[in-house]
């Protein structure tokens, strides 16, 4: 009976440890802008980045100044192949000056071993700040500099040539990691199970 109780406890704690423990919030923000570029409608500076651990991306924010009210289509490409991996669909924004424009909530899995290019296609002309040379690491997320570009609002197309900047971006999402407390509970449960097996029946 005691063995079954301990086994149940260990199983419960193990499942809790192995399930995603959400740490939602700001994962990454580019450095302060070096300069600002004029962008015609339906074009975007992209920011290249990669991750050293899996993340679930839930929102993207791009800093820009729209020339009048407009809409943005947030996009993610594979930086190496040019494949379009995600697009948000149009989100309307007011002409509110130079601000971070935040996407609606979505869910996109970032995987290790893939290089991504991220941006926002605009229906209006805009000013878009950038970080000269780029490249920054925050935890397991690194921007790579050498931005690429994309064109097209509803059917975005990747442009491969590398430049020497990053767009100004913020990435929001979750990392799945077991906490030290849950790992300690699992260790105690396993120790208890081992003791129960050594006691005579």
Buried (B, 14 or more C-beta within 10 A) or exposed (E): EEEEEBBEBBEEBBEBBEEEBEEEEEBBBBBEBBEBBEBEBBBBBBBBBBBEEBBBBBBBBBBBBBBEEBBBBBBBBBBEEBEBBBBBEBBEBEEEEBBEBBBEEBEBEBEEEBBBBBBBBBBBBBBBBBBEEBBBEEEBBBBBBBBBBBBBBEEBEBBEEEBEBBBBBBBBBBBBBBEEEBEEBBEEBBEBBEEBEEEEE
